[in-house]
Amino acid sequence: MPGPGDERLQEAAILTRAVENVFRKLIRFLVGRISLVKLQEMIRHIYVEEAERNLKAGLPGRNVPLTRLALVTGLDTRTLIQVKKRLEQEGQEYREQFLAELTPESAIVEAWAERVRQSVDKQDAEWLSFGDTGADFEALVNSTISTRGITTQSIIQRLVDTKSVQRDKAKRMLKLIVEHYSPYLSDDEPNIVNAAFSAISNLISTIEHNVEAAQNEKFYQRQFWTFRLSPEDRADFRNATREMLERYEQMARRGMAPWEKQKYGGELMTAGIGFYYFEDL
């Protein structure tokens, strides 16, 4: 018979696997769109901010001791002081700096765009030669980022793929065609990503509520799936599921309508229902 220690170990293992599963799929999408360095920075700042908010709830009107914050976050107090100072200074300037360093490519685009803005002949500054160690683009890369393990050819290809530059292979010239770097490869990606992360955020909010709520106050939270779907039936299954979800979407819209106020107000709250289809290969 498993003892209390075994049960706690199993609970920790379940949490670890669940977090790994979510992070792995999230990171799979983020690779190439945000560097590991910037992702770590973002997570660290958010973790400290949320940890402090959580501790303050139990200490109304008092400051959270750094020692308690260090215990919750696992960071030493010196690092915490640095993070908190950055959070206090966070504003438009910091946000712009963060976005400019989102990936190595974004840092290069920002440096190049700034050079164009300061140049007298802007059209000339938009063009840089590439292809050898003495070329203008290689010089820009070397002065902007650490190139250890990164080739200029891979950077150029990514900038071309994201429609940040035009490449003239014959003349070995690159032209900057944006003012700010975007990590997306297609025009409709931003809207798809925004909708996806909004759905993820809403689902986590539901889970957060249900963990603490009494049984009769838990939000509705269900998923249904099968392990026995033939790949040959995938297209038909997708279409049938889409038709079903579209019917339920209309039902949900009609069901919510009687509860909605005529005008938006700051005292009103947001509530909703999410629909999505998934496959896990």
C-alpha positions in Angstrom: 0.0 0.0 0.0 1.5 3.4 -1.0 2.4 5.7 1.8 1.8 9.4 2.1 5.3 10.0 0.7 4.6 7.9 -2.3 1.3 9.8 -3.0 3.1 13.2 -2.7 5.8 12.0 -5.1 3.1 10.9 -7.6 1.3 14.3 -7.3 4.6 16.1 -8.0 5.2 13.8 -11.0 1.8 14.6 -12.4 2.4 18.3 -12.0 5.8 18.0 -13.6 4.5 16.0 -16.6 1.6 18.4 -17.1 3.8 21.5 -17.0 6.3 19.9 -19.4 3.5 18.9 -21.8 2.2 22.5 -21.9 5.6 24.1 -22.1 6.9 21.8 -24.8 4.0 22.6 -27.1 4.3 26.3 -26.3 8.0 26.3 -26.9 7.6 24.3 -30.1 5.6 27.2 -31.4 7.9 29.9 -30.0 11.2 28.6 -31.5 12.4 31.1 -34.0 9.9 33.8 -32.8 11.5 34.6 -29.4 14.9 33.7 -28.2 15.5 31.5 -25.2 17.3 34.4 -23.5 14.3 36.8 -23.8 11.8 34.0 -22.9 13.7 33.4 -19.7 13.8 37.1 -18.9 10.0 37.4 -19.5 9.2 34.3 -17.4 11.5 35.5 -14.5 9.8 38.9 -14.4 6.3 37.5 -14.6 7.1 34.9 -12.0 8.4 37.4 -9.5 5.5 39.8 -10.2 2.9 37.1 -9.6 4.7 35.6 -6.6 4.8 39.1 -5.0 1.1 39.6 -5.8 0.2 36.3 -4.2 2.2 37.0 -1.1 0.8 40.5 -0.7 -2.7 39.0 -0.6 -1.8 37.4 2.7 0.0 40.6 4.0 -2.6 43.4 3.4 -1.0 46.8 3.7 2.5 45.4 4.2 5.5 44.9 2.0 6.6 41.4 1.1 9.9 40.5 2.8 12.6 39.6 0.2 13.4 36.4 2.2 9.8 35.1 1.6 9.9 36.1 -2.0 13.2 34.3 -2.4 11.7 31.2 -0.8 8.8 31.2 -3.2 10.8 32.0 -6.4 14.0 30.2 -5.7 16.0 33.3 -6.6 18.6 34.9 -4.3 17.8 38.3 -2.9 20.4 40.1 -5.0 18.7 38.8 -8.2 15.3 39.7 -6.8 16.4 43.3 -6.2 17.6 43.6 -9.8 14.3 42.1 -11.1 12.1 44.3 -8.9 14.1 47.4 -10.0 13.5 46.5 -13.6 9.8 46.0 -12.9 9.5 49.4 -11.2 11.2 51.0 -14.2 9.1 49.1 -16.8 7.5 51.4 -19.3 7.5 52.2 -22.9 11.3 52.4 -23.1 11.8 49.0 -21.6 9.1 47.4 -23.7 10.6 48.8 -26.9 14.0 47.6 -25.8 12.6 44.1 -25.1 10.9 43.9 -28.5 14.0 45.1 -30.2 15.9 42.2 -28.7 13.2 39.6 -29.1 15.4 37.5 -31.4 18.8 38.1 -33.0 17.1 39.2 -36.2 15.0 41.8 -34.4 18.1 43.4 -32.9 19.6 43.6 -36.4 16.5 45.1 -38.0 16.2 47.7 -35.2 19.9 48.7 -35.5 19.6 48.9 -39.3 16.3 50.9 -39.1 17.9 53.3 -36.7 20.9 53.8 -39.0 18.4 54.6 -41.9 16.5 57.1 -39.7 19.7 58.9 -38.9 21.1 58.8 -42.4 20.9 61.8 -44.7 20.5 59.6 -47.8 17.9 57.2 -46.4 17.4 55.3 -49.7 21.1 54.5 -49.8 21.2 53.4 -46.2 18.4 50.9 -46.8 20.8 48.9 -48.9 23.7 46.8 -47.5 26.1 44.5 -49.3 26.5 40.9 -48.1 28.4 37.8 -48.8 31.9 38.2 -47.4 33.6 39.3 -44.1 34.1 42.9 -45.2 30.5 43.4 -46.4 28.2 46.0 -44.8 25.6 43.5 -43.5 28.3 41.3 -41.9 29.7 44.4 -40.2 26.2 45.3 -38.9 25.7 41.8 -37.6 29.0 41.7 -35.8 28.4 45.1 -34.2 24.9 44.2 -33.1 24.8 40.7 -31.7 27.1 37.9 -30.5 27.6 35.8 -33.6 28.9 32.7 -31.8 27.1 29.7 -33.3 25.1 32.0 -35.7 25.8 32.4 -39.4 24.9 35.5 -41.3 23.4 33.3 -44.0 20.9 31.9 -41.6 20.0 35.4 -40.4 19.5 36.6 -44.0 17.3 33.6 -44.8 15.1 34.4 -41.7 14.9 38.1 -42.6 13.9 37.1 -46.2 11.3 34.6 -44.9 9.7 37.1 -42.6 9.6 39.8 -45.4 11.9 42.1 -43.5 14.4 42.4 -46.3 14.6 42.0 -50.1 17.6 40.1 -51.4 19.3 40.7 -54.7 21.5 37.6 -55.1 23.1 38.8 -58.3 24.3 42.1 -56.9 24.8 40.5 -53.4 22.7 43.3 -51.8 20.0 43.4 -49.2 17.3 46.1 -48.8 15.5 46.8 -45.5 11.8 47.1 -46.2 10.4 47.3 -42.6 10.9 49.6 -39.6 10.4 46.9 -37.0 10.9 43.2 -37.1 8.0 40.8 -37.0 8.5 37.1 -36.3 5.6 36.0 -38.3 5.9 34.2 -41.7 2.4 35.2 -43.1 0.0 38.1 -42.8 -2.7 36.2 -41.1 -0.4 34.6 -38.4 -0.8 37.5 -35.9 -4.6 37.1 -35.7 -4.4 33.3 -35.4 -1.7 33.5 -32.7 -3.6 36.2 -30.7 -6.8 34.1 -30.8 -4.9 30.9 -29.8 -3.2 32.5 -26.8 -6.4 34.2 -25.7 -8.0 30.8 -25.7 -5.1 29.3 -23.7 -5.3 32.2 -21.2 -9.0 31.7 -20.7 -8.7 28.0 -20.2 -6.0 28.5 -17.6 -8.2 31.1 -15.8 -11.0 28.4 -15.7 -8.6 25.9 -14.2 -7.2 28.4 -11.7 -10.8 29.1 -10.5 -11.7 25.4 -10.3 -8.7 24.5 -8.2 -9.9 26.8 -5.4 -13.7 26.7 -5.9 -16.2 24.6 -4.0 -17.6 21.7 -5.9 -20.9 23.5 -6.6 -19.1 26.7 -7.8 -16.7 25.1 -10.4 -16.8 26.4 -14.0 -17.8 24.0 -16.7 -14.6 22.4 -18.0 -14.7 19.3 -20.3 -12.7 17.8 -23.2 -13.6 14.8 -25.3 -11.3 12.8 -27.5 -10.7 9.4 -29.0 -7.5 7.3 -29.3 -9.1 5.2 -32.1 -9.3 7.5 -35.1 -8.0 6.1 -38.4 -5.8 8.6 -40.4 -7.9 7.8 -43.5 -10.9 9.3 -41.8 -9.2 12.4 -40.6 -10.6 14.8 -43.3 -14.2 13.6 -42.9 -13.9 13.7 -39.1 -12.6 17.3 -39.2 -15.4 18.4 -41.4 -18.1 16.7 -39.3 -16.6 18.2 -36.1 -16.5 21.7 -37.6 -20.1 21.4 -38.6 -21.1 20.3 -35.1 -19.0 23.1 -33.4 -20.5 25.7 -35.7 -24.0 24.6 -34.6 -23.1 24.8 -31.0 -21.5 28.2 -31.6 -24.8 29.6 -32.8 -26.6 28.0 -29.9 -24.1 29.6 -27.5 -24.5 33.1 -29.1 -28.2 32.9 -28.8 -28.0 31.6 -25.2 -25.7 34.5 -24.2 -27.7 37.3 -25.9 -30.5 37.7 -23.3 -27.8 38.3 -20.6 -25.9 41.0 -22.4 -26.4 44.7 -21.4 -27.1 47.1 -24.2 -23.9 49.2 -23.6 -20.5 48.4 -22.4 -19.5 49.8 -18.9 -16.4 49.6 -16.7 -18.4 47.9 -14.0 -19.3 45.0 -16.3 -17.4 41.7 -16.4 -16.3 39.4 -19.2 -17.5 35.8 -19.5 -17.6 33.4 -22.4 -17.4 30.0 -23.9 -14.6 28.5 -26.0 -14.7 26.1 -28.9 -11.7 24.5 -30.5 -10.7 21.3 -32.2 -7.4 19.6 -31.6 -5.2 16.7 -32.8 -2.2 15.2 -31.0 0.1 13.1 -33.2 
